Amino acid sequence: MIYLILLLVAYCMGSICSAVLLSRIFYGIDIRNYGSRNPGANNVQRVLGWKMGVAVFLFDALKGIGAVGLVYFTPIPEGTEWFEGFSILLGLSAVLGHIFPVFFGFNGGKGVATIVGILTMLHPWTALICMLVFFLFCWWTRYISLSVLLAVTFYPVFINVLFEAILGHPETLTIQLFSIVIALVLWLTHLSNLKRLIQGKEQKFSFKKPVEPLISYKNSR
């Protein structure tokens, strides 16, 4: 019973949509009515600026960290494959909640930041490498969505190929399968971004003022 309760708690944690909450609190708007209408850090950055985008990203990453941390409330011995497996299930429950939030009409984000939080808990060094890959391609291309997809594609490659070559032993089958599932999830949630990239309509990242500034902040409250 405790396992089902914790999975439900993880899902509810993921369902807390920081993009919607922060845009309502600080701007009196629903971010889902602006930009790409996606309640995620990337769209928040485009509409409200990079500082608010960073705040949303960090909040959503903490959801992944917190969800995985729920495993310590179980009697599963730490360091076992069952411990690792249930940690992953908790993290995936949070991602499911982030993408389909019960508190916000099942209209959520794409799961990037929450997944980063999960990877930080499960495999911090690999998460750091993926983040470096992301920042490298983001600096080069200025496309956040493309950089995310390249970084998440590198993750299963590292886990399933380079990990054994560098350290001399393979990762567990659970982590290997998880790396592939996570990559597939993010590719699926970014299909609209891929379409815009192909059409040349995807907006580039900028530290300057928002691409789509609010018409009137005062009148929107």
Helices and strands as residue ranges (DSSP letters): H 2-14, H 18-27, G 31-33, H 41-48, H 50-69, G 70-73, H 81-99, G 102-104, H 112-122, H 124-141, H 144-157, I 158-162, H 163-167, H 173-189, H 191-199, H 217-220
